[in-house]
Amino acid sequence: MRIPEDLSVNEWRLWSALREGAALALSDGSSVDNDVQRAAAWGPERCVRAEAIAALACEAGESSGGTTALHLMGARITGALCLRYMRIERPLIMEECSFDEPVHVGTSELLSLSLRGSRIPRLDGYGVTIRGDLDLTNAIAGRVGLFGAQVEGRVWLVRARLSCADGYALDAPDMVVSGGMYCGGGFSAQGGMNLYGASIGAGLELNKARLVNRCGFALRAHNIAVASDLSCSGTVFAGGAELFGAEVGGHFWLNGARMSNADEWALNAPNLRVRGGLYARDGMSAEGGVNLYGASVGAGIELDGARAVRRDGVALRAARATVAGNLTCGDGFRAIGGVVLSDCRVDGRLSFRGAHFAGGESAVLDCANARLGVLFLDQLRQSPRAVLLTGAAMEVFHDDADFSPDCLDLDRARYELLSPHRPACDRIGWMMRGQTRYQPWCYEQLAAYYRRIGHDEEARTVLLVKQRNRRAGLRLPAKLWGRLQDVTVGYGYRPLRALGWILAGIAATACYFGFNPPARTGGDGTAHFVAAAYAADVFLPVLDLGQQRAFSPQGPGQWVAWAAVLAGWVLTTTVVAGVTRALTRP
């Protein structure tokens, strides 16, 4: 590009500074007069035409030290700075400048671009390639468009203030940054950020930033790839954050972040992949709930002290998530709505110690088919309405007296230990909370637990209750048979009770025939009548003492004998059935 011949005084000064490798500062040293938001009051002595800057930027002159930078400070740049389709082999540094019209660098190739502290109506950088850094620190700008941009250095937006009324303030889908992207320290984006499919070669820092979008997610980052940490501590997302399919090579920090979304999830991150841990402590708030469906976290997830709110719905959703470490939701964690962790896998601890569940009917903890190391549901500040552990597997289940959900579903749940140890009568009531149907698995698991710790009597108590509850669903004949087994031998789990009934029957029979001895028949058998032996012979079908063959009752005694024979058969059969059931159990 040819240098214009009608350069102004300031433009000739800039040309001279460029040739000498120096910076041109047009500011006067007054902090008030140098405020870029008051640039309309700056006079001609601080004006430089955008056309001249473009021409000088393309000028190929070099100083003795090599390629020099175009370095301009405190200027008001008039006209539109258009560098489209250009290849500029010098750094462009325009700091604390005010641009009257947008800056266009789309599809150009720049060595580096610094607009630190400048005011820019709009920056159009579609498809731009920057071989160094893009520096917008402290900048005040409208929409910054970096769709498909490639930055081989770093992107600096520290304390920058962007705003766009009809779209994303920072619109950078498919952007590739080889270094890090730094947007913290008070950075704000009125209109939000669009980083859909972006790739960041180091970390993405948004600490204490403020992103606002009234028409969608404040942060839209589907499939973003961040090689190191994604830091959002203390960040405000007014409109929520969407990280569907995002990949984070380090840790994901959300400590103290505040997210809100009235229409969708406050944090929507299904299929998120985090190589390190996800930390959302120190009062992190998600008004709209947290969705981590199918997420994979290489270390732990810490939600201690966080607050997730989704009234009449699910406040925390991490179904099918995989956590290689611990998932902790304690120390004042508050869920207003349900918590769904069905089909998830937590290799370490799943802890709700100190958690508060609220939300009425929606306050449900769903861990169906989950695979857990240790589950802590003790020291709760408020229990959920229902806890669903259907098909879940865990090594240890911790609870306490304050754990009192209206419904506890343990059907097909597996656990090795229950802590603290409590007697079977307490655990049976705990296990049966809210049961609406007979669930044999629950009783077998609880009995197996007591057997593992050597409490066989407690295990038999559990299995006895199981048979009693099973009986309620049987037909009348089976119910009567079951009740008889219960009364006589406790379904085989109370064998001493059977012995008592048999001895009582023999004693009653012996008393009757002691006062009403039967007549001798003359058949084979003993020569002398003994009432006790006769009663035992009649009552026990497996016993033959010769008394029943030698003596025959007369009159009412026949009815007594027949009743004793029938009772003996029934009791003996019941005893054999019950004891066999008990002995054949694993």
WODA-V596609 format. One record per residue. RES is the residue in one letter. NEAR is the number of other ideal C-beta (glycine too) atoms within 8 Angstrom. Layout:
BEGIN
res->(RES;RES)
near->(NEAR;NEAR)
END
This chain:
BEGIN
res->(M;R;I;P;E;D;L;S;V;N;E;W;R;L;W;S;A;L;R;E;G;A;A;L;A;L;S;D;G;S;S;V;D;N;D;V;Q;R;A;A;A;W;G;P;E;R;C;V;R;A;E;A;I;A;A;L;A;C;E;A;G;E;S;S;G;G;T;T;A;L;H;L;M;G;A;R;I;T;G;A;L;C;L;R;Y;M;R;I;E;R;P;L;I;M;E;E;C;S;F;D;E;P;V;H;V;G;T;S;E;L;L;S;L;S;L;R;G;S;R;I;P;R;L;D;G;Y;G;V;T;I;R;G;D;L;D;L;T;N;A;I;A;G;R;V;G;L;F;G;A;Q;V;E;G;R;V;W;L;V;R;A;R;L;S;C;A;D;G;Y;A;L;D;A;P;D;M;V;V;S;G;G;M;Y;C;G;G;G;F;S;A;Q;G;G;M;N;L;Y;G;A;S;I;G;A;G;L;E;L;N;K;A;R;L;V;N;R;C;G;F;A;L;R;A;H;N;I;A;V;A;S;D;L;S;C;S;G;T;V;F;A;G;G;A;E;L;F;G;A;E;V;G;G;H;F;W;L;N;G;A;R;M;S;N;A;D;E;W;A;L;N;A;P;N;L;R;V;R;G;G;L;Y;A;R;D;G;M;S;A;E;G;G;V;N;L;Y;G;A;S;V;G;A;G;I;E;L;D;G;A;R;A;V;R;R;D;G;V;A;L;R;A;A;R;A;T;V;A;G;N;L;T;C;G;D;G;F;R;A;I;G;G;V;V;L;S;D;C;R;V;D;G;R;L;S;F;R;G;A;H;F;A;G;G;E;S;A;V;L;D;C;A;N;A;R;L;G;V;L;F;L;D;Q;L;R;Q;S;P;R;A;V;L;L;T;G;A;A;M;E;V;F;H;D;D;A;D;F;S;P;D;C;L;D;L;D;R;A;R;Y;E;L;L;S;P;H;R;P;A;C;D;R;I;G;W;M;M;R;G;Q;T;R;Y;Q;P;W;C;Y;E;Q;L;A;A;Y;Y;R;R;I;G;H;D;E;E;A;R;T;V;L;L;V;K;Q;R;N;R;R;A;G;L;R;L;P;A;K;L;W;G;R;L;Q;D;V;T;V;G;Y;G;Y;R;P;L;R;A;L;G;W;I;L;A;G;I;A;A;T;A;C;Y;F;G;F;N;P;P;A;R;T;G;G;D;G;T;A;H;F;V;A;A;A;Y;A;A;D;V;F;L;P;V;L;D;L;G;Q;Q;R;A;F;S;P;Q;G;P;G;Q;W;V;A;W;A;A;V;L;A;G;W;V;L;T;T;T;V;V;A;G;V;T;R;A;L;T;R;P)
near->(7;4;10;9;4;4;9;11;5;13;13;9;9;15;11;8;12;12;9;8;9;6;8;12;6;11;11;6;4;7;5;6;10;11;8;12;6;9;10;4;6;11;6;5;7;12;13;16;11;14;8;14;15;13;12;13;12;9;9;5;7;7;9;4;5;6;7;13;9;14;11;14;13;11;14;11;15;9;9;8;13;7;12;9;4;11;5;12;6;10;11;13;12;13;13;10;15;11;13;8;9;12;12;10;12;11;7;13;9;14;11;14;12;12;15;13;9;15;12;14;9;11;15;10;12;11;9;14;10;16;9;10;13;15;10;13;11;8;15;10;17;12;13;15;12;14;11;9;15;9;14;9;12;12;13;11;13;12;8;14;10;16;11;12;4;3;7;13;15;13;13;14;11;9;14;10;13;7;12;13;13;10;12;12;7;9;15;12;16;9;13;16;14;10;14;11;9;14;9;14;9;9;13;13;11;13;12;9;14;10;17;13;12;5;4;7;14;14;14;12;13;11;10;15;10;14;9;9;13;13;11;14;12;8;14;10;18;10;14;16;15;12;13;11;10;15;10;14;9;12;12;14;11;13;11;10;14;9;15;13;13;5;4;7;13;15;16;13;14;11;9;16;10;14;7;12;13;13;11;12;12;7;8;16;11;16;9;15;16;14;10;15;11;9;15;9;16;9;9;13;15;11;14;12;10;14;10;15;12;13;8;6;9;11;15;16;10;14;11;9;14;9;14;9;12;12;15;12;13;13;7;10;15;10;16;12;17;15;14;11;15;12;7;14;9;14;7;12;11;17;12;12;10;12;13;11;13;9;13;6;5;11;14;12;14;10;14;12;8;16;9;13;10;12;12;12;12;10;8;14;6;6;11;10;11;13;13;12;12;11;9;13;9;16;8;12;10;10;9;8;4;8;10;5;13;6;10;11;12;11;9;6;14;8;12;8;10;11;8;5;5;7;6;12;7;8;12;12;8;10;11;9;10;10;9;3;4;8;9;8;10;13;14;10;12;13;13;9;12;13;10;8;8;5;9;8;6;10;13;12;12;15;14;13;10;12;13;10;10;11;12;8;5;8;5;5;6;9;11;8;8;13;9;10;15;12;5;13;14;12;14;13;13;11;13;6;10;15;8;8;10;14;8;8;13;13;9;8;15;13;9;10;15;8;6;9;9;13;8;8;8;3;6;5;10;10;4;4;11;8;11;8;10;17;14;12;13;13;13;11;7;4;7;6;10;10;14;11;9;13;13;7;12;7;5;6;12;9;7;12;12;8;8;13;11;8;10;14;9;9;13;12;8;13;13;8;10;17;12;9;10;11;6;5;6;1)
END
